[in-house]
């Protein structure tokens, strides 16, 4: 078991040395969002995490509404990683959840078959070691993770009994200095 954090530009400047001193051994860093955006601090965060001795993976936050947009998001994600010129030791995860409510506001159909197919398209099209990030609720109701046969990063804060997958996001309150991160366990 290894302890890790997930990071995006929303976290601002990360003290990677302090992260290591707090027991962190890996980081999953957001590389891109939607069809065209990339995380402004992706390359910097990967370089600094590597310099601190951490293993690194990435994630893409989805705004896709259909399979065609999922394919475009896979290309955007791959481009962001290639443009950063970084090596990733851990998988790239596809985050299909609607944490900011954008999909709901745009009349997205929360259909399990549709969402599972969209995830499959992303996984097939990215051409990298990849998987999905999702809450336990989404894994039960919106994503047929068993059909996907991919790496699963399960977010289920405080409920170890419902953990499924390769990695578990167990909290959104992992404190390093004055910064707060999502905390993860890699099995």
C-alpha positions in Angstrom: 0.0 0.0 0.0 1.2 3.5 -0.9 -0.1 6.9 0.1 -0.7 9.6 -2.5 -2.5 12.8 -3.4 -4.2 14.0 -6.5 -3.4 17.5 -7.7 -4.6 20.1 -10.2 -3.8 23.8 -10.8 -6.6 24.5 -8.3 -4.2 23.4 -5.6 -1.8 26.2 -6.5 1.9 25.7 -5.7 2.5 22.3 -4.1 5.3 21.8 -1.6 6.5 18.4 -2.9 9.2 18.1 -0.3 6.7 18.5 2.4 4.4 15.9 0.6 7.2 13.4 0.7 7.9 14.1 4.4 4.2 13.5 5.2 4.5 10.0 3.7 3.3 10.7 0.1 4.8 8.2 -2.4 2.8 9.1 -5.6 0.7 11.8 -7.2 -2.1 11.7 -9.8 -2.0 15.1 -11.6 -4.7 16.6 -13.7 -3.4 17.0 -17.3 -6.5 18.2 -19.1 -10.2 19.0 -19.2 -12.8 18.7 -21.9 -11.9 18.6 -25.6 -9.4 21.5 -25.7 -8.1 22.6 -22.2 -5.1 21.5 -20.4 -4.1 22.1 -16.8 -1.7 25.0 -16.7 0.5 23.4 -14.0 0.6 19.9 -15.3 4.2 19.8 -16.7 5.5 21.7 -13.6 3.7 19.5 -11.1 4.9 16.3 -12.8 8.5 17.6 -13.0 8.5 18.6 -9.3 6.8 15.4 -8.2 9.4 13.4 -10.0 12.2 15.5 -8.6 10.9 14.7 -5.1 11.0 11.0 -5.9 7.3 10.3 -6.4 5.6 8.1 -9.0 3.2 10.0 -11.1 0.0 9.3 -13.0 -2.6 11.7 -14.6 -6.3 12.3 -14.9 -8.6 14.0 -17.4 -11.8 15.7 -16.3 -14.6 15.0 -18.8 -17.2 17.4 -20.2 -18.1 14.9 -23.0 -21.7 14.5 -23.9 -21.3 11.6 -26.3 -18.8 9.0 -27.6 -17.5 11.4 -30.3 -16.6 14.0 -27.7 -15.0 11.2 -25.5 -12.7 10.4 -28.4 -11.8 14.1 -28.8 -11.1 14.2 -25.1 -8.8 11.2 -25.3 -6.8 13.0 -28.0 -6.7 16.2 -25.9 -5.5 14.3 -22.9 -2.8 12.5 -24.9 -1.7 15.8 -26.5 -1.4 17.4 -23.1 0.8 14.6 -21.9 2.9 14.5 -25.1 3.3 18.3 -25.1 4.5 18.2 -21.5 7.1 15.7 -22.5 6.7 13.7 -19.2 7.0 10.1 -18.3 4.1 8.6 -16.3 4.7 5.5 -14.2 1.0 5.2 -13.2 -2.1 5.1 -15.4 -4.1 8.0 -16.9 -7.6 8.1 -15.4 -10.8 9.3 -17.1 -13.1 11.2 -14.7 -16.6 11.1 -16.1 -18.4 12.4 -13.0 -20.3 15.6 -13.0 -18.7 17.2 -9.9 -19.4 20.7 -11.1 -22.9 20.0 -12.4 -22.0 21.0 -16.0 -23.4 17.9 -17.6 -26.7 18.1 -15.7 -27.0 21.8 -16.6 -26.6 20.7 -20.3 -29.2 17.9 -20.2 -26.8 15.1 -20.2 -28.5 11.7 -20.2 -27.1 9.8 -17.2 -27.6 6.4 -18.8 -25.3 3.5 -17.7 -24.8 2.0 -21.1 -24.0 5.4 -22.7 -21.6 6.4 -20.0 -19.8 3.0 -20.0 -19.5 3.3 -23.8 -18.1 6.8 -23.5 -15.5 5.5 -21.0 -14.6 2.6 -23.3 -14.0 5.0 -26.2 -11.7 7.1 -24.1 -9.7 4.1 -22.9 -9.5 2.7 -26.5 -8.5 6.0 -28.1 -5.9 7.3 -25.7 -3.4 4.5 -26.4 -1.9 4.7 -22.9 -2.2 2.7 -19.7 -5.5 4.0 -18.6 -8.6 3.5 -16.4 -11.5 5.3 -14.8 -11.9 7.5 -11.8 -15.3 7.4 -10.1 -17.2 7.4 -6.9 -18.7 4.2 -5.6 -22.2 5.6 -6.4 -21.2 6.1 -10.1 -19.5 2.7 -10.2 -22.8 1.1 -9.1 -25.2 3.3 -11.1 -23.6 4.9 -14.1 -20.4 3.0 -15.1 -20.2 -0.8 -15.7 -16.6 -1.0 -14.6 -16.6 -4.8 -14.8 -17.4 -4.6 -18.6 -14.6 -2.1 -19.1 -11.9 -4.4 -17.6 -9.7 -1.5 -16.8 -7.9 0.1 -13.8 -10.4 1.6 -11.4 -9.7 4.5 -9.0 -12.6 4.6 -6.6 -13.5 7.7 -4.6 -15.4 6.8 -1.5 -14.5 9.0 1.4 -14.4 7.2 4.8 -16.0 4.0 3.6 -13.4 1.3 3.2 -16.1 -1.4 2.9 -17.2 -0.1 -0.5 -13.7 0.2 -2.0 -13.3 -1.3 -5.5 -10.3 -1.1 -7.6 -6.6 -0.4 -7.9 -6.7 2.9 -6.1 -8.9 4.5 -3.4 -9.5 8.2 -2.9 -10.4 8.1 0.8 -10.5 11.8 1.8 -10.7 15.3 0.6 -9.0 16.6 3.7 -5.4 15.4 3.5 -3.4 18.3 4.9 0.2 19.1 3.9 1.3 22.3 5.5 -1.4 24.8 4.9 -2.7 23.0 1.7 -5.5 20.5 1.6 -5.6 17.6 -1.0 -7.6 14.6 -1.8 -5.8 11.6 -0.2 -5.3 8.3 -2.1 -4.2 4.8 -1.4 -2.6 2.7 -4.1 -3.0 -1.1 -3.6 
